[in-house]
Amino acid sequence: MEVSAMLPTVARVLDLDVMRRGLPQVVAGAGALERPVRWVHVSELPDVAGVLRGGELVLSTGIALPEDRDGLARYVRELAEIGVAGLVIEFGRRYFDSLPRALVAAAERHNLPLVALRRELKFVAVTEAVHALVVNAQLEQLRVSEAVHQVFNELATEGAEPAEVVRQVGRMAGAPVVLENLAHQVLAHDPAGRGEHELLENWEHRSRGVNPPGRTGYDPRSGWLVTTVGARGQDWGRLVLVDEPVPLPPDVPHPHAMLLERGAATLALNRLVVRDRESLERQTHRTLLSGILTHALTVSEVSLRAQALGVPLEGRRLVGVVLRQRQGPLPAALEAQARLRDFTELAATAIRSSRLSALVGALDDEGVGVLVALGSQQDEHASLEAFAAALRRLSAEAGRDGAAAEPVIAVGSSVGSVRDARRTLLEATQVADAALHDAPGNRAAYYRLPDVRLRGLLHLLRDDERLQTYVERELGPLLAHDAEHGGQLVQMLRIYLEQGRNKSAAADAAHLSRPSFYDRLHKVERILGVDLDQVESCLSLHVALLALDAVRR
């Protein structure tokens, strides 16, 4: 099923039998005959635009139209500004063989369809015929809306992957659809039978230039329909329908707006649904770890439930550990889930073989969290080394029949209370994501915080909407300027900051004369509203540039 524009167009109305009896002749605005007609309005008033909303086809005999050129031009301009679909004037009362040149010229200038009826018609017959089409279109829209809701309810119930939701939107719209994050990076797409390269080429640059107002908006310049994706007040992406521009009156919604919004709602809902299949023990451990990280459980609840699981946390030194695997993501979602489940079980086995007490569970789609509870007689370093050795041995054994995925073991600082358990787990998460990009020849038994620097931290946070929002807030106007004008002001700013704010050295590095380079820096200051002589401003911009590299990577 393909959802399409259902309101009749000006061309469709002119093709009706009742209209053809009037021998219609398009005398201007022939390029806009595909405009949708929301209603028909019969009026002889020269200031009729004041009572219209847009999308109307205006029928008139012209008997009260202005006689002067300026008045006729003003009449057409006002109709075009309100967004009427077209103007139809019947010969026989005021005009007989032709319409005034000023009227035709104004309609052509504003691309407003102007039609002359060479034979007299009953306007009431025209309005009845067109309004019947409009009402039928509205009923059809309700039918399609019900069908769309049924399709996406099924996708939500089945927990469909984002790619499947995007594919369904593209199929029903008959146009390419792209799901992007807040950094304008493509997460999923469906070319809808068109060229994939053409759709995705230079996507970030093109997407930054399209920012229609509201959560769902249409950009008439590009033809893109965009809706925000998110839930519970946390927006994390945009769903974009990439199509050819179509003329739309101000109050007429895009024909695919409802479809796109339903797809976005399904994507947001599915992101909230937990779909991993794991053992009851691992699921319980994961729930506790998640409760610690999200503050969903109080300290007393965590302690009580962990004690009931045989992992006492009170009176112990707690060490957060996060495990990742050095292996690229697999294309099949179910296979990736199976790998994560197996990796979690390996970690639990390694904990048991090392005679340690810990909560072990999946933290996300790629990693495993471990909260180790050490007794007063257990040495922290020796215990962690024993666990690391056991995990590597088990991973090697599990990978004998294929490529072994070497685990990355990241450790947070030990804490003395359950209240601080979240801190050690978050620190371990930061270390783990940074350690994934460590040089192959520099792999320690396990990694701790001193191994992490600013780039690693930003890489860890690259998918965080708050970091993406920070980048857009700091650099958005400059990125938009470069995208619109094809400039390189972002690169000039980067060179300036990498050269330690030494303008002369930066000009040499940019292969520009000093006056030219200084002029570019002044443009940067003007666009961003900052003073590049202020250390704090430059520091903030430098961090934003590093974060931009992280989210683009």
C-alpha positions in Angstrom: 0.0 0.0 0.0 1.4 3.4 -0.9 0.1 6.5 0.8 -0.2 9.4 -1.7 -1.6 12.9 -1.9 -5.4 12.5 -1.9 -6.8 16.0 -2.3 -7.7 16.8 -6.0 -5.2 19.0 -7.8 -6.0 22.0 -10.0 -5.3 19.8 -13.1 -7.7 17.2 -11.8 -10.5 19.8 -11.3 -10.0 21.2 -14.7 -10.4 17.7 -16.1 -13.8 17.2 -14.5 -16.7 17.0 -16.9 -18.5 19.9 -15.3 -15.4 22.1 -15.8 -14.7 20.9 -19.3 -18.1 22.2 -20.4 -16.8 25.7 -19.7 -13.9 25.2 -22.1 -11.2 26.0 -19.6 -8.0 27.6 -20.9 -4.9 28.0 -18.7 -3.4 31.4 -19.4 -0.8 31.6 -16.6 0.8 29.5 -13.9 0.8 26.3 -15.9 3.7 25.0 -13.9 1.7 24.9 -10.7 -1.3 22.8 -11.8 -0.4 20.0 -9.3 -1.4 22.2 -6.3 -3.9 20.5 -4.1 -7.4 22.0 -3.9 -8.8 22.0 -0.4 -12.0 23.8 -1.2 -13.8 25.9 -3.9 -14.7 29.5 -3.1 -17.0 31.7 -5.3 -16.4 35.4 -4.8 -16.5 38.7 -6.8 -14.8 40.7 -4.0 -11.5 42.4 -4.9 -10.3 41.8 -1.3 -11.4 38.2 -1.1 -7.9 37.1 0.2 -8.9 38.3 3.6 -11.5 35.6 4.1 -9.4 32.7 2.7 -7.2 30.2 4.5 -5.2 28.8 1.5 -5.8 25.9 -0.8 -9.0 27.3 -2.3 -9.8 27.4 -6.0 -11.4 30.8 -6.5 -14.2 31.1 -9.0 -15.2 34.6 -10.3 -16.8 36.4 -13.2 -14.3 39.3 -12.6 -17.2 41.8 -12.5 -15.8 43.6 -9.5 -12.1 43.3 -10.1 -10.0 46.5 -10.2 -9.6 48.3 -13.5 -6.1 49.6 -13.0 -2.9 47.6 -13.5 -1.7 48.1 -9.9 -5.1 47.0 -8.5 -5.0 43.8 -10.5 -1.4 43.1 -9.6 -2.3 43.6 -5.9 -5.3 41.3 -6.2 -3.2 38.5 -7.6 -0.4 39.1 -5.1 -2.7 38.8 -2.1 -4.2 35.6 -3.5 -0.7 34.1 -4.0 0.4 35.2 -0.5 -2.5 33.5 1.2 -1.7 30.3 -0.8 -4.8 29.8 -3.0 -4.6 26.9 -5.4 -5.8 28.8 -8.4 -8.0 31.5 -9.9 -10.8 30.8 -12.5 -12.5 33.7 -14.3 -15.6 33.2 -16.5 -16.0 35.1 -19.7 -19.3 36.9 -20.4 -19.9 39.4 -17.6 -16.8 41.6 -17.4 -14.3 40.0 -19.9 -15.3 38.5 -23.2 -12.3 37.4 -25.3 -9.2 37.8 -23.1 -8.1 38.7 -19.6 -6.2 41.9 -18.8 -2.5 41.6 -19.5 -1.7 43.0 -16.1 -3.7 40.2 -14.5 -2.1 37.5 -16.6 1.4 38.9 -16.0 0.9 39.1 -12.3 -0.4 35.5 -12.2 2.6 34.3 -14.2 5.0 36.2 -12.0 3.5 34.6 -8.8 3.2 31.2 -10.4 -0.6 31.2 -9.7 -2.7 29.1 -12.0 -5.0 31.4 -13.9 -7.8 29.8 -15.9 -10.3 31.4 -18.3 -13.7 29.8 -18.9 -14.7 30.6 -22.4 -18.2 29.3 -21.9 -20.6 30.1 -19.0 -21.0 27.5 -16.2 -23.1 27.1 -13.2 -20.6 27.6 -10.4 -22.7 25.7 -7.9 -22.3 22.5 -10.1 -18.5 23.0 -10.0 -18.4 23.5 -6.2 -20.6 20.4 -5.7 -18.3 18.2 -7.9 -15.1 19.4 -6.3 -16.4 19.3 -2.7 -17.5 15.7 -3.4 -13.9 14.9 -4.4 -12.6 16.6 -1.2 -14.9 14.8 1.1 -14.1 11.5 -0.6 -10.4 12.3 -0.2 -10.9 12.9 3.5 -12.7 9.6 3.9 -9.9 7.9 2.1 -7.4 9.6 4.3 -9.2 8.1 7.4 -9.1 4.7 5.8 -5.4 5.0 5.0 -4.8 6.4 8.5 -6.4 3.3 10.1 -4.3 1.0 7.8 -1.1 2.9 8.7 -1.8 2.6 12.4 -2.5 -1.1 12.1 0.8 -1.7 10.2 2.9 0.2 12.8 1.1 -1.3 15.8 2.2 -4.7 14.5 5.8 -3.5 14.0 5.8 -2.1 17.5 4.3 -5.3 19.0 6.9 -7.4 17.2 9.7 -5.1 18.3 10.9 -4.5 14.7 14.4 -3.3 14.1 14.8 0.4 13.0 15.8 -0.7 9.5 12.5 -2.5 9.1 10.5 0.5 10.4 12.3 2.8 8.0 11.8 0.3 5.1 8.1 0.2 5.8 7.8 4.0 5.8 9.7 4.2 2.6 7.5 1.6 0.9 4.2 3.2 2.0 5.4 6.7 1.0 7.0 5.6 -2.2 10.0 7.8 -1.5 13.4 7.5 0.2 13.5 7.7 4.0 16.5 8.3 6.3 16.8 7.9 10.0 19.6 10.1 11.4 20.9 11.0 14.8 21.3 14.6 16.2 24.7 14.9 14.6 23.1 14.3 11.2 24.6 10.8 10.8 22.6 8.1 9.0 21.5 5.3 11.3 19.2 3.6 8.8 17.8 4.3 5.4 15.7 3.0 2.6 16.2 4.3 -0.9 12.8 3.1 -2.0 14.1 1.8 -5.3 16.2 4.9 -6.1 20.0 5.3 -6.1 21.5 4.8 -2.7 24.6 6.8 -3.5 22.5 9.7 -4.6 20.5 9.6 -1.4 23.4 9.4 1.0 26.1 11.4 -0.7 27.2 14.4 1.4 24.3 13.7 3.7 25.5 15.6 6.8 26.1 18.7 4.7 22.7 18.6 3.0 20.8 17.7 6.2 22.2 20.6 8.2 20.6 23.0 5.7 17.1 21.6 6.3 15.6 22.7 9.6 11.8 23.2 9.2 9.9 24.5 12.3 8.1 22.3 14.7 8.6 18.6 15.6 7.2 17.8 12.1 7.8 20.2 9.3 8.1 20.5 5.6 10.9 22.3 3.8 9.5 23.5 0.4 12.9 24.4 -0.9 14.4 20.8 -0.7 11.1 18.9 -0.6 12.1 17.2 2.6 9.6 16.3 5.3 11.2 16.0 8.7 9.9 14.7 12.1 11.8 14.5 15.4 12.3 11.0 16.9 12.3 10.6 20.7 10.4 9.7 23.8 10.1 10.7 27.4 11.4 14.2 26.6 14.6 12.8 25.1 15.0 13.4 21.4 17.7 11.4 19.7 17.2 11.7 16.0 15.2 12.8 13.0 13.2 10.8 10.4 13.4 12.4 7.0 11.3 11.7 3.9 13.4 12.8 0.9 11.1 13.7 -2.0 10.6 16.3 -4.8 9.2 19.7 -3.7 5.4 20.0 -3.8 3.4 23.2 -3.4 1.4 23.2 -0.2 -0.9 25.9 1.2 0.0 27.1 4.7 -2.8 25.2 6.5 -2.6 22.0 4.4 -0.5 19.3 6.1 1.9 17.3 4.0 0.2 14.1 2.7 2.9 11.9 4.4 3.1 13.8 7.7 0.9 11.3 9.6 2.8 8.3 8.1 6.2 9.8 9.1 5.0 10.7 12.6 3.7 7.1 13.1 7.0 5.7 11.9 8.9 8.0 14.3 6.6 7.0 17.2 7.3 3.3 16.5 11.1 3.9 16.4 10.9 5.8 19.7 8.8 3.1 21.3 11.0 0.2 20.1 14.1 1.9 21.5 12.5 1.7 24.9 11.7 -2.0 24.7 14.3 -4.5 26.1 14.6 -7.3 23.7 17.6 -9.3 24.8 17.1 -13.0 25.6 19.1 -14.1 28.6 19.0 -16.4 31.6 16.9 -15.4 34.6 20.0 -15.0 36.7 21.7 -12.7 34.2 18.5 -10.7 33.8 18.2 -10.2 37.5 21.8 -9.1 37.7 21.3 -6.8 34.8 18.3 -5.2 36.4 20.3 -4.5 39.5 23.1 -3.0 37.6 20.7 -0.9 35.6 19.0 0.2 38.8 22.3 1.4 40.1 23.2 3.3 37.0 19.8 4.9 36.5 18.9 5.6 40.2 15.8 3.5 39.6 16.6 1.6 42.8 17.4 3.0 46.2 20.7 2.0 48.0 18.7 -0.2 50.4 16.8 -1.9 47.6 20.1 -2.7 45.7 21.7 -4.0 48.9 18.7 -6.1 49.8 18.2 -7.7 46.4 21.9 -8.3 45.9 22.1 -10.0 49.2 19.2 -12.2 48.2 21.1 -13.1 45.0 24.1 -14.3 47.1 26.2 -11.2 46.3 26.6 -9.2 49.5 27.5 -5.6 48.8 27.4 -4.0 52.3 30.7 -3.7 54.1 32.7 -4.6 50.9 35.0 -2.7 48.6 33.2 -2.4 45.3 34.9 -2.2 41.9 33.1 -1.5 38.7 34.3 -3.5 35.6 33.1 -3.1 32.1 33.9 -5.6 29.3 33.9 -5.0 25.6 35.0 -7.2 22.7 37.5 -6.1 20.0 35.4 -7.1 17.1 33.3 -5.2 14.6 29.5 -5.2 14.8 27.7 -8.1 13.1 25.1 -7.3 10.5 22.5 -9.8 12.0 20.8 -8.4 15.1 19.9 -11.8 16.5 23.5 -13.1 16.1 24.8 -10.0 17.8 22.4 -10.6 20.7 23.5 -14.2 20.9 27.2 -13.2 21.1 26.5 -10.7 23.9 24.6 -13.3 25.8 27.5 -15.8 25.4 30.0 -13.1 26.4 28.0 -12.3 29.5 27.9 -16.0 30.5 31.7 -16.2 30.0 32.2 -13.2 32.3 30.0 -14.9 35.0 32.0 -18.1 34.6 35.3 -16.2 34.9 34.0 -14.6 38.1 33.2 -18.0 39.6 36.5 -19.5 38.6 38.3 -16.6 40.2 36.3 -17.2 43.4 35.0 -13.6 43.3 31.5 -12.3 44.3 30.0 -10.0 41.7 26.9 -8.8 39.8 27.3 -9.6 36.1 24.9 -8.5 33.4 24.7 -6.8 30.0 24.9 -3.0 30.1 24.0 -2.3 26.5 24.0 -3.9 23.1 27.8 -4.3 23.1 29.2 -4.6 26.6 28.9 -6.4 30.0 29.0 -4.8 33.4 30.5 -6.4 36.5 30.3 -5.0 40.0 32.9 -6.9 42.0 32.5 -7.0 45.8 35.8 -7.6 47.6 36.2 -8.8 51.1 38.7 -7.2 53.5 41.3 -10.0 52.9 41.2 -9.9 49.1 43.8 -8.0 47.3 42.3 -5.8 44.6 45.0 -6.0 42.0 45.5 -9.8 42.4 41.8 -10.4 42.2 41.4 -8.4 39.0 44.4 -10.0 37.4 43.0 -13.5 38.2 39.6 -12.5 36.7 41.3 -11.0 33.6 43.3 -14.2 33.0 40.3 -16.4 33.4 38.2 -14.4 31.0 40.9 -14.4 28.4 41.4 -18.1 28.7 37.7 -18.8 28.4 37.4 -16.4 25.4 40.3 -18.1 23.7 38.7 -21.5 24.2 35.3 -20.3 22.9 37.0 -18.9 19.8 39.0 -22.0 18.8 36.6 -22.8 16.0 36.6 -19.3 14.7 38.1 -15.8 15.2 38.4 -15.2 18.9 37.2 -11.8 20.1 39.7 -10.6 22.6 38.0 -8.9 25.6 38.8 -5.4 26.7 38.7 -5.2 30.5 38.2 -1.7 32.0 38.2 -1.1 35.7 36.9 1.9 37.8 38.2 3.2 41.1 37.2 1.1 44.1 34.5 2.6 46.4 33.6 1.8 50.0 29.8 1.9 49.8 26.8 0.9 47.6 25.9 4.6 47.3 29.1 5.1 45.3 28.7 2.0 43.1 27.3 4.0 40.2 30.5 6.1 40.1 32.8 3.2 39.7 30.6 1.6 37.0 30.4 4.9 35.0 34.2 5.3 35.3 34.8 1.8 34.1 32.4 2.5 31.1 34.4 5.6 30.2 37.7 3.6 30.3 36.3 0.7 28.3 35.2 2.8 25.4 38.5 4.6 25.3 40.5 1.4 25.6 38.7 -0.1 22.6 40.8 2.3 20.4 44.1 1.6 22.2 47.0 0.6 19.9 47.2 -3.2 19.4 50.7 -3.5 20.8 49.8 -1.6 24.0 47.2 -3.9 25.6 47.3 -4.2 29.4 45.8 -6.9 31.5 43.1 -4.3 32.3 42.7 -0.6 31.9 42.1 2.1 34.4 41.3 5.8 34.4 44.9 7.2 33.8 44.8 5.5 30.3 41.9 7.8 29.3 42.3 11.2 27.8 40.0 13.8 26.4 39.6 12.2 23.0 38.7 8.9 24.6 36.1 10.5 26.8 34.5 12.3 23.8 34.5 9.1 21.8 32.7 7.4 24.7 30.0 10.2 24.7 29.7 10.4 20.9 26.2 8.9 20.9 25.0 10.9 23.8 22.4 13.5 22.7 23.8 16.0 25.2 27.2 15.9 23.5 25.6 16.2 20.1 23.5 19.1 21.3 26.7 20.7 22.7 28.4 20.4 19.3 25.4 22.0 17.6 25.2 24.8 20.1 28.9 25.6 19.8 29.5 25.0 16.1 26.0 24.8 14.5 25.9 28.3 13.0 29.4 27.8 11.6 28.7 24.4 10.1 25.5 25.7 8.6 27.4 28.6 7.1 29.9 26.3 5.5 27.2 24.0 4.2 25.3 26.9 2.6 28.3 28.8 1.2 30.7 26.0 0.6 33.3 27.6 2.9 35.9 26.2 5.1 35.5 28.4 8.2 35.4 25.3 10.5 38.7 24.2 9.1 40.2 27.7 9.7 39.0 27.6 13.3 40.5 24.1 13.8 43.9 25.2 12.4 43.9 28.3 14.6 43.3 26.3 17.7 45.7 23.5 16.8 48.4 26.1 16.3 48.0 27.3 19.9 46.1 30.5 18.9 49.2 31.7 17.1 47.6 33.6 14.2 50.8 33.9 12.2 51.6 30.2 12.5 48.0 29.3 11.7 48.0 31.5 8.5 51.1 29.6 7.4 49.5 26.3 8.1 46.4 27.3 6.2 48.6 28.5 3.2 46.9 31.9 3.3 48.2 35.4 3.6 47.8 36.8 7.1 45.2 39.4 6.1 43.1 36.7 4.4 43.4 34.4 7.4 42.6 37.1 9.9 39.5 38.0 7.8 38.3 34.5 8.1 38.8 34.5 11.8 36.7 37.7 12.1 33.9 35.9 10.1 34.1 33.0 12.6 33.8 35.4 15.5 30.9 37.2 13.9 29.0 34.0 13.0 29.5 32.3 16.4 29.2 35.5 18.4 32.5 34.8 20.3 35.8 36.5 21.0 38.7 34.3 19.9 41.0 36.2 22.1 39.3 34.7 25.2 40.9 31.5 26.4 37.7 30.0 27.7 35.9 30.6 24.4 38.7 28.9 22.5 38.8 26.0 25.0 35.0 25.5 24.6 35.3 25.6 20.8 38.3 23.2 20.8 36.4 20.7 22.8 33.4 21.0 20.5 35.7 20.4 17.5 37.1 17.2 19.1 33.6 16.1 19.9 32.6 16.8 16.3 35.3 14.4 15.2 34.1 11.8 17.6 30.5 11.9 16.5 31.5 11.9 12.8 33.8 8.9 13.3 
